[in-house]
């Protein structure tokens, strides 16, 4: 990890002592380092309207190690820096004492039994940067979980024993409504992760008792060591027959109604539903799956499609893995699996260096007695000893001591965690073949079962994947996203950062679901590579239809469409770190998407990743700092003949424009249009079998993208791909009106893709280069108005037709006007 903490021996001891003092005072520990060992941090967290990039650079305070060989083999003969048994025991005792003190000091919470009234629906619609609204009548959303707030980290009002006004009055907290964006806001246009609609009243459920862990299973079964003889019990060992209790609360909602002054101001400035805009093609006439889907061929593996299951899909049963027994791959074309016989670690045996199986160490460690986060930290570091003085678990500790209540923590360690361990250690029986690496410039598809994805993600949670922790350029996986969850466990300045607390709720809810009821479907990940892009300056295609709306979200209202993930070129962006915007939120509510980080190399300009069949497990509200996990989500989407949900998400990464005027240059417009076309491409299917594209302000916000230019770019790409477009402006009715107006203008004038391409080039030359102040759409309107005026002054001739010359310039026949000359890149 590039931003892992590098401390000297003195700094390490100070960190440990500070941690003990913090636990004893029941406060989130802060890492205090001596000045001579404190590293300089330059962390740029870029949040765009619909995407994020985290760039973390660190000034090294020690000499650069010769890491290429050591990181590539992941072997370290040095055991220095590892906590000794006495320190671990002392830390564990202090943590237990702090938890006991908090239990006795926390007053009874009676807010769960209060009734709440439904707010006025006319005041619940949000605007820019507002939390996503949860609709009470949404068919996929259930009220089986409490709505939680990351402000569970002790707040001032809670410490003082006060009750928020909304709680006393029995109303829904206005904290779930944020007003319009102001010019001072760093984040750009609202993103697709925000929904609209009436808020769901807080659930009036009594506080869960410590005995709740027994409501799902009577007692957590003893965890035994997994052996090869148990391969026949691969499905039953994952609690396949355990009934999922949707009425069981996972996280408390003790702070969900707390209000701050900013949120109260936002409530007063929330627009009414009358301001929302919905125009264009009737949504009932838009192509959606499964209605428009073509019949799939038989699921058959080939050179470009790796299938890790038997193709005979049986409804309700998890697909059987293929091959039947584990086949080891340890090469540059496959994921290096934790259970591989080549996954070794060194030990010093009486002066002799020996290599032992790391998988056996992982099994022995995880099958030990893990009753607290300190036990979990100690277990993970035992088979990752090189990082014992680097990895930070403060966020994980604080999550279970300060965010969750005692009963929730007890349930996790008695029920969920043992089930996760069983699932992870079944790796050689569930995933009998290592997934292939989806490398750059190599078109490839991999299809896995949802059970295999869950098993791989469980191993990522326990940080078992080898070779994936080094971030140096010399390491073998430097061009891949990180997959081990250690970044998610890191603490902030005051313990756990609120965003990460909500992320952990999403992840733990997913693991609770898949360990109680084994998912029975499949998912596919396709790396698409296009080498022949359209000649945009000569493309004579008409524009397809568009529907534009200022309300709704891609994931909720774009069901059955090709849904766009405003991606980082490293898939998932900061989903395991600090990022929490459009892409990260989509990966959190559909955690199966996270596994794409295991095998997908960073995207090139002519590539995208298509994820088909990923199930949604979580519901949410908010965005970035206001993101909140609000409960369980039941995904009732239909499945295709391969066992995949009819949910297709395409990840395309936009350019970050540090200088906003650069985006109008010909090369930049071409790159973005090519990328969008790659994502929208229909793989040769006829247009009647292609669903519409559900998209929005891709690459806008802090990434410097002009939303109106990006709308035109996506219109051109969708037209070339023969797909209609459904555009969500995320509570920006003015933008919705502007996009609908320019599309109406283009259709009424009969403009072709090449002609709009030429207009964008003309705008760059006549406005941007000359530093004039004129919006893009206004320039297009004015250009045509001037041309029509010049022709009307003569013999009122009909508007001449246009054609592209051999050099790519658009020329006007007949009575040409200098103002109407347009040039292509």
C-alpha positions, 0 to 999 in steps of 0.5 A: 500500500503506497500510503502505509505508515512507516514508523521507526522502532521508537515510533512503533512503541509510542503508537502501541502505548498511545493505543492502550491509553486510548482504549483505557479512556474509551476514546478513539486512538489517535496515532501520535508519531515523533516528528522525526518519523512523521511522514509527509502526506500529500493526499489528493481526494478528487470527487467528481459529480459522478466518480472519484480518484484517490491519488495518495503519494508519500515522501519516503523517510527511509532508503528505498528497499530493494523490493522487487525480488522480496515483494514478488516472492512475498518472503521476509525472514525478518520477524521484527516489529511483531507485537509480543504475546504480553502486549497483545494480552494487555491490549485485549484486556484493556479493550475488554475493560473499555467495552465493559465500561461503555456498556455500564455507562451507556443509558438505555436507548428508548428511541427505537420504540417511538412512532414516527410520522411520514413527512410531507412528500412535497418537501422530501425531494433533494437537490445537489449533494443531497442524500438519496431518498428512500421510497417507502413503496419501492418493491425491492426495499425492505424495512428489515434493518435499522437505518443507521448513521455514522455519527454513532461515533460519540457526538456532542449531543449524545455525550451530553445525554440530550435527545434530538428535537426530531426524536422528541417530536417523533418525526423523521430527521431532516438530516436525510435531506440536503439542499441545493448545491452552492457555488462553494461546494467542492463536489460538482453536479449531483450524482446518480447515486442519489434517489428521490421520493418520500423518506421512509419513517424510522423503524420503531423496533425495540433495542436488540438484546444480547440474546439476539444471536440465537434467533437465527441459529441456536448456537454457532457450530464448532469450526473444524479444520477443513480437509480434502475429505470434506470436498463432498460437503462443499455446499452444506458447509456454508450453512446452506439450510440456515433460514435468513431472518429478515426481521433481525436487526444488524445495526442500531439506529441510536443516532439516526435522527440527530440534526445539525444546522447545515441539514436544517438549512438544507431542509428549508431549501429543498425544492418541490416536486414541481421543479423536476423535469422529465422529457423526451421519449416515453420511458415505456417505449425505451428498450429494457431487458429482459423484454428486448434481450436476445436468446443466449447460446448455451453456456460454453467455455472457449479461449475468450470465455473462462467458465469456472462452473458446470454449465448446467444451471439448476434453479435454486441450487448453487452451480457446481464448480468445475473442475471437480477437484482443485487444479493449481495455477501459479503463473502470470495469467491467473490469480495467485490463489491463497490455497496454492501449494506455491504459496509459501513463507520462510521460517528459521529452523535452527539456523536453516531456512525452510519454506512452509505452506502459507495456506496451512498457516492461514487455516491454523490461524483462522481456526483459532479462538477469535473473539474480538477485533484484537484477536482478528488483527493478530490472526491476520498479521500472523500470516502477513508478518511483514506488515505487522508494523505497517498495517493499521486496524484502528478503524476496525477496532473502533467500529466494533467498540464505538459504532456497534452496540454490544449485542451486534458485536456479540452476534458478529463474533459468535455467528457471522465471523465463524461462518465467514471463516468456514466460507473462506477456508472452503476455497479449494473446494468452491473455487477449484480453478483460479480465475484468469487475469483480465489483462490490458488489450486482451478481450476476455470474459470470466463467468463465476457462481455467486458462491465462488464470488462470496468465497473469494471476497471472504478471503479478501476480507481476511487479507489472504491473497498473496502478492497483492499488498505491495504497491511499488512499480516493480511489483507484479500487481502494481497495475491492478487495484488492491483487493485485500481489505486492510485499507478498509480497516484503517483508522482516521484521526479520531478512530474510524472515519464515518464513511468507512463505518458505513462501508463496513455495514454494507460489507458485513450485511453482505456476508451475513446474507451469503453465509445464511443463504447461499446465493444460487446465481452466476455473474460474468465480467467481460473486458471489452477491447475495441481497436476500430473506432468510428471516424467521428468527423465522417459518421453520417448517423442520425441521433437516437432518441433520448429521455432526460430526467432530473429525478431518479437514479441509475440503479433504481430507475435504470433497471433493465438498461445498460447502466453506466459506472463512472469508473476509475481506471482502477476498478472500484476507485476508493471503495476500500479506502476513503472514496464514497461517490458514484462508483464506490457507492455502486460497489458497496450496494452490489459488493460482488462487483468488488471481486473485479478488482482481483483480476482486472488490470487498469483500463486503457483508453479503448477498454471497458469492463462489463459486469453482468448479474451482480446482485444488489444487497444493500440500500442507502441514502446520501452521497460522499460525506452523507452516505448512510447504509439504510438497510437490507435490499431484496433484489427481485430482478429476473435471471437469464438462462445462464443464471445471471440477473438482468443487470448489466453495468459498464465501467468507463473511466473519464479523464480528469481535466485539471485545466477545464479548457483542455476538454474541448481539444480535438484529441480529448473529445475523441478520447472521451467519445471513443471511451463512451462508444466502447462502453455502449457497443452492442457486440454486433447485436441488432438495435432491437435487442439492445437496451437503452443506456442509463447514464448521467454526468459522467466525468463532471464535478471536480473532474472538471468535465462540462456536463453539457459537453459530456451529454453531447459526447454520450449522445454521439456515442449512443447514436453510433452504438444504435442505443437510445439514451436515458440521462439522469441529471440528479436534481438539476432541472436546468441541465435537464431542460438544456439537454432536452432542448439541444437534442430537440434542436439537433433532431429538428435540424436533421444534424448528423453525428459528424456535423455535431462533432464539427460544431464542437471543434468550431466551438473550441477554435472560435470560443475557447482559443479566443477566450470568449465567454459563451456556453456551448449550446448557446454557441450552437444555437447562435451559429445556426441562427446567423446562418439562417438569417444570412440565407433568408436575406437573399431569395429565401432559398431552402437550407442547403445540404451539407457534406464532408470533404475528403479532408474531413471539413464540413462544407455548406452547399449553395449560399455559404456563410463564413460564420457557418464554416465548420472544421473537424479535428 
